[in-house]
Amino acid sequence: MSVTQQAEPVLRLVMTEEERALRETVFSLTAAFGPAYYEKANREKRSPVELWSALADGGFLGVHLPEEYGGGGMGLQELTAVLEETGAAGVPLLGLLVSPGIIGTILSRHGTQEQKDKWLRRIADGSMKFSFGLTEPNAGSNSHNLETTAVRQGDTYVVNGQKYYISGVDECDLICLVVRTGRSANGRGELTLLMVDPNAPGLTRQPIETVLEEPEKQFTLFFDNVEVPAENRVGEEGKGLRVAFDGLNPERILSAAVSLGVARYALDKATKYARDRKVWSTPIGAHQAIAHPLAEAKVKYDLARFAMQRAAALYDAGLDAGEASNIAKLAAAEAGVFCLDRAIQTHGGNGVAREYQLANYWFLARLQLIAPVSREMILNFISEHTLNLPRSY
Ligand SMILES: Cc1cc2nc3c(=O)[nH]c(=O)nc-3n(C[C@H](O)[C@H](O)[C@H](O)COP(=O)(O)OP(=O)(O)OC[C@H]3O[C@@H](n4cnc5c(N)ncnc54)[C@H](O)[C@@H]3O)c2cc1C
């Protein structure tokens, strides 16, 4: 159905046969690559392109995109399943979150016919990748502070400014850039989305070194009179915040799927280890000090997954998913960190051994409490919008 229609959300509490089949297929496809492949790609600082192609060939990158543009015609619920399964099989794919996730959904809802023909189809078949450029040095959590500007001159926008912490620019075909094109009466930035060629004259980039073990690199971008064709604008000029939020709620829901994939991966390894490892007369899993934290981890995982499914169902129905996406994102990020931490503890010294492939996911799991939106900004959202409490900032 069209996303502009509002429907009763379909929240499946019991997995359908189709969802089970989708999950099993993606899990076994990814498991054939597995954690060793992921670690090697990270060590070599290259993207897991072989897995990306295999997912594209199977039609999994575009499960949520319209069939007329080569997608699977399903919803975000199915994309969360794909993302969670890749993580559970040891290859969490943050790239899936941005290109098919944020940009695919933005284009489906706001792209012109021509833009959909040109770009959406190629997101679905995996032949084009997009980055998303929102954050700036002086506008992290506060997007209203964006200072990167675009000025319309005839058929072109001229962009000046700086973006910070933008992922995957070295391997993308276009950057979906959020820029300021004006200011409203109350001083807030009027935002616009432009698709920018990463190799356009006047655009330079500088890598940001991080301790993350994941394949995507992050960059600071400098825009010095970068020209962007006006036909590359997505949505109306000055209405970009609304357009961006149609991609940012999916990003939160998909970030939850990344966390839950890592949570399941960790929990699965921990329970196997706890059943086998014996240092006294019984396996360590018989000690409640080991078993209860793992049981608690399972409870946190399940609750966060329900929260994620609710958020995705609301989004798919075209209903307001803001609060539910924030709740899902935070619950899943905390579950991911908890499950991985308990799994590392269960492994004792082996928890940090490369061979056991656990601690190398630590920073990725921990990152989900910071980006794409921080724990504090989620709590701010719920305080203000749900609980109607005054804001401090
Ligand atoms: C690995 C990585 C990849 C990223 N990829 C992208 C990308 O592809 N595209 C993109 O646009 N961005 C990207 N980001 C940026 C990310 O979205 C931001 O880091 C995040 O939104 C937080 O902004 P900030 O880092 O500027 O923190 P700040 O906004 O400076 O916040 C710092 C701290 O203060 C807290 N804080 C700030 N304001 C308040 C408040 N009002 N109340 C309470 N606490 C507050 C925050 O929660 C945080 O803990 C990425 C970041 C990382 C680390």
The ligand as an ORCA input file, in Angstrom:
! r2SCAN-3c Opt
* xyz 0 1
  C      31.443      5.988     13.821
  C      30.515      7.118     13.562
  C      29.857      7.188     12.351
  C      29.023      8.264     12.072
  N      28.446      8.349     10.832
  C      27.720      9.448     10.524
  C      27.218      9.624      9.192
  O      27.413      8.770      8.304
  N      26.525     10.751      8.913
  C      26.299     11.732      9.846
  O      25.661     12.725      9.526
  N      26.764     11.587     11.125
  C      27.471     10.487     11.474
  N      27.980     10.346     12.751
  C      27.763     11.410     13.721
  C      26.802     11.030     14.857
  O      25.485     11.052     14.383
  C      27.059     12.022     16.019
  O      28.314     11.662     16.583
  C      25.970     11.987     17.054
  O      24.768     12.506     16.541
  C      26.364     12.820     18.285
  O      26.790     14.115     17.913
  P      28.201     14.657     18.428
  O      29.221     13.607     18.247
  O      28.440     15.983     17.832
  O      27.986     14.842     19.994
  P      27.501     16.149     20.726
  O      26.238     16.650     20.122
  O      28.639     17.088     20.852
  O      27.174     15.566     22.170
  C      28.208     15.196     23.080
  C      27.575     14.585     24.317
  O      26.708     15.533     24.962
  C      25.404     14.998     25.059
  N      24.423     16.077     24.833
  C      24.418     16.994     23.811
  N      23.342     17.787     23.934
  C      22.672     17.383     25.047
  C      21.470     17.791     25.696
  N      20.733     18.790     25.215
  N      21.092     17.110     26.805
  C      21.827     16.091     27.294
  N      22.971     15.650     26.716
  C      23.371     16.281     25.624
  C      25.306     13.933     23.960
  O      24.336     12.970     24.260
  C      26.721     13.356     23.980
  O      26.820     12.402     25.008
  C      28.801      9.260     13.057
  C      29.433      9.168     14.297
  C      30.283      8.126     14.559
  C      30.988      8.083     15.902
*
